[in-house]
Each structure stands twice: as structure tokens, then as C-alpha cells.
Amino acid sequence: MFRHALMLAALLAGTPFAQAAEDGASAPAVTTPAPMSEGEIKKIDTAAGKLTIKHGPLVNLDMDAMTMVFRVQDPAMLAKVQVGSKVHFVAEKVNGALTVTALEVQ
């Protein structure tokens, strides 16, 4: 087992990961996608690129269930839904605005 560890260390010696470890730097952070939330479309404002969604808790934003207006990251999302559509979506703060970044119609 010790010999395997030495072989692995030798293989990694020339890699950027090994250099970062030697410099005391950590490996780059891995970002995990925000969890999907459930909601119901209450209003569609195509001109403004916004959806009003009655939603459950938004865990990644630490928000309770409520009804609120969101911008959409991709205007094509507006064509996927109609008032009353049940959706799973991801909302994130983008440039200070709450924005739907992913949307799946149920």
C-alpha cells in the first residue's frame, strides 16, 4: 500500500493539482446546481420578460413559500408556460434581480 502511495505521489508531482497543494492553495471550488422548486404560474408578462409564480420554499435563496415576480433568464421560457402551469424551476440572484434560470413544465 505504501508503494502505491509513493507511485501516486510521483505521478501527481508534475500536475497543476500537485503544484496547488505544494503552494498551500486549495483546488478550485465545485459549484453545485441550485435545487429545483415547485410552483404555479400566476401571470406572464412577455413584454417585461417576467413570470409571477406562486412557489414553495426557495432553499438556495433562503425564502419561504409565497407569490412573487421573477425575471426569466431566457425569454423562450415564457412560451413554455401558461397561467396555471405547474412548474419546477430554479431561481437565483442574477445582477441583483431574482431570475428564473431553469424551468420545467410538469
C-alpha positions as CSV (number, residue, x, y, z in Angstrom):
1,M,0.0,0.0,0.0
2,F,2.9,2.4,0.9
3,R,4.4,1.7,-2.5
4,H,1.1,2.6,-4.2
5,A,1.0,5.9,-2.4
6,L,4.6,6.7,-3.5
7,M,3.7,5.8,-7.1
8,L,0.6,8.1,-6.9
9,A,2.6,10.9,-5.4
10,A,5.2,10.5,-8.2
11,L,2.5,10.6,-10.9
12,L,0.9,13.8,-9.4
13,A,4.2,15.6,-8.8
14,G,4.1,17.4,-12.2
15,T,0.4,18.2,-12.3
16,P,-1.2,21.6,-11.5
17,F,-3.1,19.9,-8.7
18,A,0.2,18.9,-7.0
19,Q,1.6,22.4,-7.5
20,A,-1.5,23.9,-5.9
21,A,-1.2,21.5,-3.0
22,E,2.5,22.4,-2.6
23,D,1.7,26.2,-2.7
24,G,-0.9,25.7,0.0
25,A,-3.7,26.7,-2.4
26,S,-6.9,24.7,-2.5
27,A,-8.4,23.0,-5.5
28,P,-11.0,25.1,-7.4
29,A,-14.4,25.1,-5.7
30,V,-17.0,22.9,-7.4
31,T,-20.4,24.6,-7.8
32,T,-23.5,22.5,-7.3
33,P,-26.6,23.5,-9.2
34,A,-29.4,25.1,-7.2
35,P,-32.2,22.8,-6.3
36,M,-35.5,22.9,-8.2
37,S,-38.5,24.5,-6.5
38,E,-42.2,23.8,-7.2
39,G,-44.6,26.5,-8.3
40,E,-47.6,27.5,-10.3
41,I,-47.6,30.3,-12.9
42,K,-50.0,33.1,-12.0
43,K,-49.1,35.7,-14.6
44,I,-47.0,36.0,-17.7
45,D,-45.6,39.4,-18.7
46,T,-44.0,38.8,-22.1
47,A,-43.1,42.5,-22.7
48,A,-41.1,42.7,-19.5
49,G,-39.8,39.2,-19.6
50,K,-41.3,38.3,-16.2
51,L,-43.3,35.5,-14.6
52,T,-45.4,35.7,-11.4
53,I,-45.0,32.4,-9.6
54,K,-46.8,31.0,-6.5
55,H,-44.0,28.9,-5.2
56,G,-42.9,26.7,-2.4
57,P,-39.7,27.4,-0.4
58,L,-36.6,28.5,-2.3
59,V,-34.0,26.7,-0.4
60,N,-31.0,28.2,-2.2
61,L,-32.3,31.7,-1.6
62,D,-33.5,31.0,2.0
63,M,-37.0,32.2,1.1
64,D,-40.3,30.9,2.4
65,A,-43.3,30.0,0.1
66,M,-45.0,33.0,-1.4
67,T,-46.1,34.5,-4.7
68,M,-43.6,36.8,-6.4
69,V,-42.4,38.2,-9.7
70,F,-39.2,36.8,-11.3
71,R,-37.3,37.8,-14.4
72,V,-36.5,35.0,-16.8
73,Q,-33.0,34.3,-18.0
74,D,-34.2,33.1,-21.4
75,P,-37.3,34.7,-23.0
76,A,-38.1,31.4,-24.6
77,M,-39.2,30.2,-21.2
78,L,-42.2,32.4,-21.4
79,A,-43.6,30.4,-24.4
80,K,-43.3,27.1,-22.5
81,V,-45.9,28.1,-19.9
82,Q,-49.4,29.4,-19.5
83,V,-51.3,30.7,-16.5
84,G,-52.0,27.8,-14.3
85,S,-49.0,25.7,-15.4
86,K,-47.3,23.7,-12.7
87,V,-43.6,24.0,-12.9
88,H,-40.3,23.1,-11.3
89,F,-37.8,25.9,-11.6
90,V,-34.5,27.3,-10.3
91,A,-34.4,30.9,-9.2
92,E,-31.2,32.7,-8.5
93,K,-30.0,36.3,-7.9
94,V,-28.5,37.5,-11.2
95,N,-27.1,41.0,-11.2
96,G,-29.3,41.7,-8.1
97,A,-32.6,40.5,-9.7
98,L,-34.4,37.3,-8.8
99,T,-34.3,35.4,-12.0
100,V,-35.6,32.0,-13.2
101,T,-32.5,30.3,-14.6
102,A,-34.1,26.9,-15.3
103,L,-37.8,25.9,-15.9
104,E,-39.5,22.6,-16.4
105,V,-43.3,22.4,-17.0
106,Q,-44.9,19.5,-15.2
